[in-house]
Amino acid sequence: MNNIEKAKEIVRRLWSQADLESIDDLVSPDVTIKSPVKSGEGSSTLSEVVLYWQQAFPDVKSRWLSAEEIEPGKVVVKWEAQGTHSGDTFFGVETTNCPVEYTGKTTYLFEDGKLSAYEANVDIDNILQQLKPVHQLMH
């Protein structure tokens, strides 16, 4: 399995299927995570990031726009996602039931066949703008 396929497997199993039981099969125990939700080390940090998004946007669906291995072991994926804020609070915003659409870029670094570093770039401010009730935007 090449590194782009490994990145797809992580997205499929962790993000699409919410199969957090398989995280240790895919991720190094001391993986480094950088995300707008949380940064830190260890597969438990990545699990917390995945759960945070899934609990706020239970119906979230994403689609890859491009994937490129920019250097050996380093894969950059550009993607878009959409979902409804029908779950938990998201960055301090209580459930709105508003649909959101957003794009992002995730960098995956693989060493010895497992994910060793993960960095997600998402425009959180754009998402929060979409969650604001209409009356707040008029003031």
Beta strands, then each sheet from edge to edge (+ up, - down):
strand 1: 27-34
strand 2: 40-41
strand 3: 61-71
strand 4: 74-84
strand 5: 99-111
strand 6: 114-122
sheet 1: 2+ 1- 6- 5+ 4- 3+
end
